[in-house]
Amino acid sequence: MKKVLILLLLSILLFMLDNVLMPFISIRGAYPNLLLVFIISYSIINGSWEGMWIGTLCGMLQDVYFLNGFGINAFTNMIVCILAGFIGNSILKQKMIMPVMTCFALSILKGIMVFVILYIGKVYSSFGNVFIIGIYSLIISIVMYKGVYRLCQKPYMERRWRF
C-alpha cells in the first residue's frame, strides 16, 4: 500500500511540475516532460507489467489537459512503458548509459506516435518539437534515473514473492 501511495504522490507532483514550471523553460514551445521520464525509468527498473499500469494511469492524468483526444497519452505511455520494461530486462540497470539512451529513444518514439495518431485523426500539430523534447528527456533522465533507481531499491518498493 505504501508503494502505491508513493507512486501516486510522485506522479501527481511531477504532473503538477510539468504543467506549472516546465513551460517557463520551453524552447520554441517544447518543454521537458518529467512524468514521462519518471515512468520510463520506473518501467526499465521494474519491468513491463508495472510499467504498463503506471504508464496508463499517468497517461490518463496527462489526458486531462490534452484537448485534442482523450486516451492518446494513456495509450502511447502504455506502449512506451511496455517497451521500456522489455528493454530493462536485457540491460544492466545499475549502469546509467543504456537507461538514459532508452529514455531518449522512447520519448522520441512517444512523440512520433502522438503525432501520427493526431494526423490520422485530422488534427495537425508541429512535428519539429519531438526532437527537442527528446533532448530535454535525455538531460532530465541523467539526473532522474539514479533517484528512481534508489527509490525502487527501498524495501517497501520491491516486489516480494510469497509462496
PEURFEN-V922261 format. One record per backbone hydrogen bond with DSSP energy under -1.0 kcal/mol. CO is the residue of the C=O (numbers start at 1). NH is the residue of the N-H. Records with the same first field share a line. If there is no record, write none. Layout:
# PEURFEN-V922261
CO: NH / NH
This chain:
# PEURFEN-V922261
1: 5
2: 6
3: 7
4: 8
5: 9
6: 10
7: 11
8: 12
9: 13
10: 14
11: 15
12: 16
13: 17
14: 18
15: 19
16: 20
17: 21 / 22
21: 24
22: 25
23: 26
27: 30
30: 27
33: 37
34: 38
35: 39
36: 40
37: 41
38: 42
39: 43
40: 44
41: 45
42: 46
43: 47
47: 51
48: 52
49: 53
50: 54
51: 55
52: 56
53: 57
54: 58
55: 59
56: 60
57: 61
58: 62
59: 63
62: 65
65: 67
69: 72
71: 75
72: 76
73: 77
74: 78
75: 79
76: 80
77: 81
78: 82
79: 83
80: 84
81: 85
82: 86
83: 87
84: 88
85: 89
87: 90
96: 100
97: 101
98: 102
99: 103
100: 104
101: 105
102: 106
103: 107
104: 108
105: 109
106: 110
107: 111
108: 112
109: 113
110: 114
111: 115
112: 116
113: 117
114: 118
115: 119
116: 120
117: 121
118: 123
119: 122
127: 130
129: 133
130: 134
131: 135
132: 136
133: 137
134: 138
135: 139
136: 140
137: 141
138: 142
140: 144
141: 145
144: 148
145: 149
146: 150
147: 151
148: 152
151: 154
154: 157
